[in-house]
């Protein structure tokens, strides 16, 4: 769910950057950005699966635990707080990594600027300002 919302916002962000940079085909850049986003997300999801499988084997004194049909709390055997942090990481890290990869693509390839923090995340405030204008009702 979070990744779906983030890819839509990223597509608008890439489109606006391509229009601002006067690139020929803005939709092609949106498709390239979406491909980079999904490739990074797939890479991190695979990394998360490997991480979860590794954590499963953190049993007592190196003996693998068998936790069939268990949730992350019983799989980690580290308590509910660690399981919460692990779930939070596994949910947010793949879309965040995709967003950062698209930010580098946007800054270095489309806009041809140096990858500073300000350049990487520029124009985000304007996008949310535009959404705010769309969803406000005119007062009489």
C-alpha positions as CSV (number, residue, x, y, z in Angstrom):
1,X,0.0,0.0,0.0
2,X,2.7,2.5,0.9
3,X,4.8,1.5,-2.1
4,X,1.8,2.0,-4.4
5,X,1.2,5.5,-3.1
6,X,4.9,6.3,-3.3
7,X,5.2,5.1,-6.9
8,X,2.3,7.4,-7.9
9,X,3.9,10.4,-6.3
10,X,7.2,9.4,-7.8
11,X,5.7,9.2,-11.3
12,X,4.3,12.7,-10.9
13,X,7.6,13.9,-9.6
14,X,9.5,12.4,-12.6
15,X,7.0,13.8,-15.0
16,X,7.4,17.3,-13.7
17,X,11.1,17.1,-13.8
18,X,11.1,15.9,-17.4
19,X,8.8,18.7,-18.4
20,X,11.0,21.2,-16.5
21,X,14.2,19.9,-18.1
22,X,12.4,20.0,-21.6
23,X,13.1,16.4,-22.3
24,X,11.5,15.1,-25.5
25,X,9.3,12.3,-24.2
26,X,8.3,12.8,-20.5
27,X,6.3,9.5,-20.4
28,X,9.3,7.5,-21.4
29,X,11.2,9.0,-18.4
30,X,8.2,8.1,-16.1
31,X,8.4,4.5,-17.4
32,X,12.2,4.4,-16.8
33,X,11.7,5.9,-13.3
34,X,9.0,3.3,-12.5
35,X,11.3,0.5,-13.8
36,X,14.1,1.8,-11.5
37,X,11.7,2.0,-8.6
38,X,10.4,-1.5,-9.0
39,X,13.9,-3.0,-9.6
40,X,15.2,-1.5,-6.4
41,X,12.0,-2.6,-4.6
42,X,12.4,-6.2,-5.9
43,X,16.1,-6.2,-4.9
44,X,15.3,-5.1,-1.3
45,X,12.3,-7.5,-1.0
46,X,14.7,-10.3,-1.9
47,X,17.2,-9.0,0.6
48,X,14.5,-8.8,3.2
49,X,13.5,-12.4,2.6
50,X,17.1,-13.5,3.0
51,X,17.4,-11.4,6.2
52,X,14.2,-13.0,7.6
53,X,15.5,-16.5,6.8
54,X,18.8,-15.7,8.5
55,X,17.0,-14.4,11.6
56,X,15.0,-17.6,11.8
57,X,18.2,-19.5,12.4
58,X,19.2,-17.2,15.4
59,X,18.0,-19.9,17.8
60,X,19.6,-20.9,21.0
61,X,23.3,-21.7,20.6
62,X,23.2,-21.9,16.8
63,X,20.4,-24.5,16.7
64,X,17.9,-23.7,14.0
65,X,14.4,-23.0,15.3
66,X,11.4,-24.4,13.4
67,X,8.6,-21.9,13.4
68,X,6.0,-23.1,10.9
69,X,3.1,-20.8,10.5
70,X,4.4,-18.4,13.1
71,X,4.4,-14.6,13.0
72,X,7.6,-12.5,13.2
73,X,7.4,-12.3,17.0
74,X,7.9,-16.0,17.4
75,X,10.3,-16.2,14.4
76,X,12.7,-13.7,15.8
77,X,12.6,-14.9,19.4
78,X,13.8,-11.4,20.4
79,X,10.5,-10.0,21.6
80,X,7.7,-7.9,20.3
81,X,9.7,-4.7,20.1
82,X,12.4,-6.2,17.8
83,X,9.6,-7.8,15.8
84,X,7.9,-4.4,15.4
85,X,11.1,-2.8,14.2
86,X,11.7,-5.6,11.8
87,X,8.2,-5.4,10.4
88,X,8.6,-1.6,10.1
89,X,11.9,-2.0,8.2
90,X,10.5,-4.7,5.9
91,X,7.5,-2.5,5.0
92,X,9.3,0.8,4.5
93,X,12.8,0.0,3.3
94,X,11.9,-1.3,-0.3
95,X,9.8,1.7,-1.3
96,X,12.2,4.1,0.3
97,X,15.2,2.6,-1.5
98,X,13.2,2.8,-4.8
99,X,12.4,6.5,-4.1
100,X,16.0,7.3,-3.4
101,X,17.2,5.5,-6.6
102,X,14.6,7.5,-8.6
103,X,15.8,10.7,-6.9
104,X,19.4,10.0,-8.1
105,X,18.1,9.2,-11.7
106,X,16.0,12.3,-11.7
107,X,18.8,14.6,-10.5
108,X,21.8,13.2,-12.4
109,X,20.2,12.0,-15.7
110,X,17.1,14.1,-16.2
111,X,18.1,17.4,-14.6
112,X,21.8,17.0,-15.0
113,X,22.6,18.5,-11.6
114,X,25.0,17.5,-8.9
115,X,23.5,15.0,-6.4
116,X,23.3,17.3,-3.3
117,X,20.5,16.8,-0.7
118,X,18.7,19.9,-1.9
119,X,18.8,18.9,-5.6
120,X,17.8,15.2,-4.9
121,X,14.6,16.2,-3.2
122,X,13.7,19.4,-4.9
123,X,10.2,20.0,-6.2
124,X,8.5,17.7,-3.7
125,X,7.0,20.7,-1.8
126,X,5.4,22.0,-5.0
127,X,3.8,18.7,-5.8
128,X,2.1,18.5,-2.4
129,X,1.1,22.2,-2.8
130,X,-0.5,21.3,-6.1
131,X,-2.4,18.4,-4.5
132,X,-3.6,20.8,-1.7
133,X,-5.0,23.1,-4.3
134,X,-6.9,20.3,-6.0
135,X,-8.5,19.0,-2.8
136,X,-9.5,22.4,-1.3
137,X,-13.0,23.7,-2.0
138,X,-13.5,27.3,-3.1
139,X,-15.2,29.4,-0.4
140,X,-18.1,31.6,-1.5
